[in-house]
Amino acid sequence: MLNPASSIRDWLPSFLVEGARTAWRDVAHVTRGFRGEKVMTYELRSARETDAGLSPRAVVTKRLRVLEAVMCTPSAVSVRFETADGSPLHAEAGQFLSVHWPTGVRIDKRAYSLACRADGSSRGRIVVKVVPGGVVSAALAANAGSLAHLDVTGPSGSFVLDASAHAHVFFAGGAGITPIASMLLTHVPDRPKDRFVLVYGSRSLSECILHEEIAALAKAYPDRLQILWSFDDAEGLGAHAKSAHIGPLDAAATRRLVAAIDREVVDDATFYVCGPAPMMAATNAVLEERSVPASRVRTERFASPGGVVGTGVVAAKTVALRMKAGGRTLDVLGSTKQTILEAGLAAGISMPYSCAMGGCAACKVRVTAGETQSEEPNCLDPAEAREGYVLACCTRPKSDVTVEVP
Ligand code: FES
C-alpha cells in the first residue's frame, strides 16, 4: 500500500499533512487487523507529547546563498557561498556538504568536499568536477552563471587532520585535491611545527584544480609544505616541466615519489588519500609495502548513492517499526518506501544524521529484528554491517523491524 501522505506532503499545508499522516496510519492499522496480520500497538505522539520541538519531522536542509559560481578549469566549477541566515558553517577542514538537487520527481544528493580554509565563518567554497553522465555536477556547471542558492546537509565526514600527528603526507588525484586543499589551507599557516607533504596527480596543468592557491601556499611556507607534482600530460607544464613526474600516478610512480620524501617525515606521518579508485588502490598498496599501519592512513572515497542492491524491487506496503531510542521504545507505522531515518523523524523521534546520503555514518542504527535493504555504495564498515548495523538514511524496511537508535 502506498502512503498517500508521503505523495501529497510536498504541496499540502503542514497541519493537513500531519492530519493525513495520522489518518493514514489509523486506516492502515485497522486494515492490517482485518487482513489478519499482527496488529501492533502504537503510541499516538502529538507534537506536544514528543520531543518534536527539538527533533525535526523530516531531513532538514540548510540553504546557502551562492556568491559566485565559475568554471575554474575546463571541467570543474567553483561555487563560493555563504549561509542564507548568516550562521557559521561549523565545518572542519576536510569535511563535505551533501548538495540536494531537485531533478523533477526526486532529489539527487551528491557529496562535495569543502575546498577552502575552514575559518569558522558563514562562508565557504566547493569545487565540483563535472563527471561524464553526472546529473548534479553537469547541472551545477550548466547553471553556473545563474546559480542563486543551494540546499545542503552537513558538513559531514571524518576525513580531517590527525591533530595528534606532526607530519602529514597527502596523496591527491584530480578532484580528490578538494578536501586535502581545505586541510592544507587551514592547517599549514596555523601549525608551524608540523611538516606537510602533498603528492598531487592531475591530468594536465590546465585541469589542475586549485593549482595556483596550493602553489602559492607552498611558496609562502616553504619550510612546512613540500609539493610533488604529477601530470599525465607533459604539454604546457612551464615551471613544472623539470621537476614534475610525467605519467599516471600509478604504484611505480607513487613508490618513486614516496622515496623522495624525507625519511623522518614518512616514518612519523599520518597519510591521507583521496582521488580516483585506481590511484587510491596504488597508493594504499605502496603504503602497505612500506608497512605503514592502517591506523596511520586516512582515506576518503566518494560515490553517488546507487540503487538498492541484492533485493529486487520491494512493493510499497505498510510496515511496523519498533524504535528503541533514549531509553524508550516506540512503535510507529512506516512504509517500505521510507528510509528508517524518514520514518523515525516523521514519528518525532530524535534521530541523529548529518549527510543524509550514506556518506558519514552519523545515522548508524542497529536492526535487531526484521529485514531491511540498503542503498549501495555507502560508508558502513563491513564488520559493523555483520553486527546488524545499518545507515538509517539509506536503509528501508522490507518487513516489520526492530531498530536500536544509539
Ligand atoms: S546521515 Fe550520513 S550516512 Fe546517514
Residues whose N, C-alpha, C, O or C-beta is under 5 A from the ligand:
A	BS01	FES	Y353 S354 C355 A356 M357 G358 G359 C360 A361 A362 C363 L391 C393
